[in-house]
Amino acid sequence: MKTEREKMLAGELYDASDSELVALRLRARRLLYVYNNTTPDEPDKRTAILQDLFGKLKKPIEIEPPFYCDYGPNIHAGERLYMNFGCVVLDCGEVRIGDGVLCGPYVQIYGAYHPTEPGIRRTRLELGAPVHIGNNVWIGGGAIIGPGVHIGDNTTIGAGSVVVRDVPSNVVAAGNPCKILKRL
């Protein structure tokens, strides 16, 4: 018998009101409260909080407060990650971010979603899907990365894009929905 957390990470319907998941979200909220109230001259404190929050973290890393996520342990970040102000990671599915990734302000990475079937949605059960972002990716401000999306290495996602399908390596892609504009 799987726990609700195991179901969540396996991409199966799960109950987000499960006590383990509620406790994990509360832990994340507490850590993020401290993180988001640090001063600019406390980079070591910020890094220590992120190391405690994330499942895997390679340094150096810089995430400008405010930053928000659901759980934290499902986020695996490579070295030289930079996220500008107001980024959100809904890590109900595993979120893997490669080395050298740059995120503009208000980038949103969603590993969470809800059933499209109204009858199932009424049960309040939720779903999660993994998101993978390759190495040396630049995601422009306000972009939204949907659940289950894979973005390849050396790719640029234009500001304001809504990425609902995989994007290969070595391209510039933008729009709603996000489409390849140029191959590099």
C-alpha positions as CSV (number, residue, x, y, z in Angstrom):
1,M,0.0,0.0,0.0
2,K,1.5,3.3,-1.1
3,T,1.5,6.4,1.1
4,E,-0.1,9.6,-0.3
5,R,3.4,11.0,-0.8
6,E,4.5,8.0,-2.8
7,K,1.4,8.3,-5.0
8,M,2.1,12.0,-5.5
9,L,5.6,11.3,-6.7
10,A,4.5,8.4,-8.8
11,G,2.0,10.6,-10.8
12,E,-1.0,8.9,-9.3
13,L,-4.1,10.5,-7.7
14,Y,-3.3,11.5,-4.2
15,D,-4.9,13.2,-1.2
16,A,-3.1,16.5,-0.4
17,S,-4.8,16.7,3.0
18,D,-2.8,13.6,4.1
19,S,-1.1,14.5,7.5
20,E,2.4,13.7,6.2
21,L,1.9,16.1,3.2
22,V,0.3,18.8,5.3
23,A,3.3,18.6,7.7
24,L,5.8,18.8,4.8
25,R,4.0,21.8,3.4
26,L,4.0,23.5,6.8
27,R,7.7,22.8,7.2
28,A,8.3,24.4,3.8
29,R,6.2,27.5,4.7
30,R,8.2,28.0,7.9
31,L,11.5,27.8,6.1
32,L,10.3,30.0,3.3
33,Y,9.1,32.6,5.8
34,V,12.6,32.8,7.3
35,Y,14.2,32.8,3.8
36,N,11.9,35.5,2.4
37,N,12.6,37.7,5.4
38,T,16.4,37.5,5.2
39,T,18.4,40.6,4.4
40,P,20.5,41.1,1.3
41,D,23.7,40.7,3.3
42,E,22.8,37.2,4.5
43,P,23.7,35.0,1.5
44,D,25.2,32.2,3.7
45,K,21.9,32.1,5.7
46,R,19.9,31.9,2.5
47,T,22.0,29.1,1.1
48,A,21.7,27.1,4.4
49,I,17.9,27.4,4.3
50,L,17.8,26.3,0.7
51,Q,20.1,23.3,1.5
52,D,17.7,22.3,4.3
53,L,14.6,22.8,2.1
54,F,15.7,21.3,-1.3
55,G,16.2,17.6,-1.9
56,K,19.5,18.3,-3.7
57,L,21.3,21.5,-4.1
58,K,24.7,22.3,-5.8
59,K,26.4,25.6,-4.9
60,P,26.6,28.3,-5.8
61,I,23.0,29.2,-6.0
62,E,21.1,32.5,-5.8
63,I,17.3,32.8,-5.4
64,E,16.0,36.3,-4.8
65,P,13.3,36.5,-2.2
66,P,10.4,36.1,-2.3
67,F,10.5,32.5,-3.4
68,Y,7.8,29.9,-2.9
69,C,7.4,26.2,-3.2
70,D,5.0,23.4,-2.0
71,Y,7.4,21.0,-0.4
72,G,11.0,21.5,-1.2
73,P,12.5,18.0,-1.0
74,N,11.3,17.2,-4.5
75,I,13.4,20.0,-6.0
76,H,16.9,19.1,-7.2
77,A,18.9,22.1,-8.3
78,G,22.2,22.2,-10.1
79,E,25.1,24.6,-9.6
80,R,24.9,28.3,-10.6
81,L,21.1,28.3,-10.5
82,Y,19.8,31.9,-10.4
83,M,16.1,32.7,-9.9
84,N,15.0,36.3,-9.8
85,F,12.2,37.8,-7.6
86,G,8.9,36.0,-7.1
87,C,9.6,32.6,-8.6
88,V,7.3,29.7,-7.7
89,V,8.0,25.9,-7.8
90,L,5.1,23.6,-7.2
91,D,7.0,20.5,-6.5
92,C,4.2,17.9,-6.3
93,G,6.2,16.1,-9.0
94,E,9.9,15.9,-8.9
95,V,11.5,19.1,-10.3
96,R,15.1,18.7,-11.7
97,I,16.9,21.9,-12.6
98,G,20.3,21.6,-14.4
99,D,23.5,23.5,-14.0
100,G,23.7,27.2,-15.1
101,V,19.9,27.8,-15.3
102,L,18.7,31.4,-15.2
103,C,15.1,32.3,-14.4
104,G,13.7,35.7,-14.8
105,P,11.3,37.3,-12.3
106,Y,8.0,35.5,-11.6
107,V,8.9,32.3,-13.4
108,Q,6.5,29.6,-12.3
109,I,7.3,25.9,-12.5
110,Y,4.3,23.6,-12.0
111,G,4.7,20.0,-11.1
112,A,1.1,20.0,-9.8
113,Y,-2.2,19.8,-11.5
114,H,-5.8,18.7,-11.1
115,P,-7.9,16.1,-12.9
116,T,-9.8,17.4,-15.9
117,E,-12.7,15.0,-15.3
118,P,-15.2,16.9,-13.2
119,G,-16.3,13.9,-11.2
120,I,-12.7,13.0,-10.2
121,R,-11.9,16.7,-9.5
122,R,-14.8,16.8,-7.0
123,T,-13.0,14.2,-4.9
124,R,-10.3,16.9,-4.3
125,L,-7.6,14.4,-5.3
126,E,-4.7,15.9,-7.1
127,L,-1.9,14.9,-9.4
128,G,1.8,15.6,-9.8
129,A,4.2,15.2,-12.8
130,P,7.9,15.7,-13.0
131,V,9.5,18.7,-14.6
132,H,13.1,18.6,-16.0
133,I,15.0,21.6,-17.0
134,G,18.4,20.9,-18.7
135,N,21.7,22.7,-18.3
136,N,22.4,26.2,-19.4
137,V,18.7,27.1,-19.9
138,W,17.4,30.7,-19.7
139,I,13.7,31.1,-18.8
140,G,12.4,34.6,-19.4
141,G,10.3,36.5,-16.8
142,G,6.8,35.5,-16.2
143,A,7.1,32.2,-18.1
144,I,5.0,29.2,-16.9
145,I,6.4,25.7,-17.2
146,G,3.6,23.1,-16.9
147,P,3.6,19.7,-15.3
148,G,5.4,16.9,-17.1
149,V,7.5,19.2,-19.3
150,H,11.1,18.5,-20.2
151,I,13.3,21.4,-21.5
152,G,16.6,20.5,-23.2
153,D,20.0,21.9,-22.7
154,N,21.1,25.3,-24.0
155,T,17.5,26.4,-24.6
156,T,16.0,29.9,-24.2
157,I,12.3,30.2,-23.2
158,G,11.0,33.7,-24.0
159,A,9.4,35.9,-21.4
160,G,5.7,35.3,-20.8
161,S,5.7,31.9,-22.5
162,V,3.4,29.1,-21.4
163,V,5.3,25.8,-21.9
164,V,2.9,22.8,-22.0
165,R,4.9,20.5,-24.2
166,D,8.6,19.3,-24.2
167,V,11.1,21.7,-25.7
168,P,14.3,20.2,-27.2
169,S,17.9,21.2,-26.6
170,N,19.5,24.2,-28.5
171,V,16.4,26.2,-29.4
172,V,14.8,29.5,-28.7
173,A,11.1,29.0,-28.0
174,A,8.4,31.4,-27.0
175,G,4.7,32.1,-27.0
176,N,1.4,30.8,-25.6
177,P,1.6,27.9,-26.3
178,C,5.4,27.9,-26.4
179,K,6.7,27.1,-29.9
180,I,10.2,26.8,-31.3
181,L,11.2,30.0,-33.1
182,K,14.8,29.3,-33.9
183,R,17.2,26.3,-33.8
184,L,20.7,27.1,-32.5
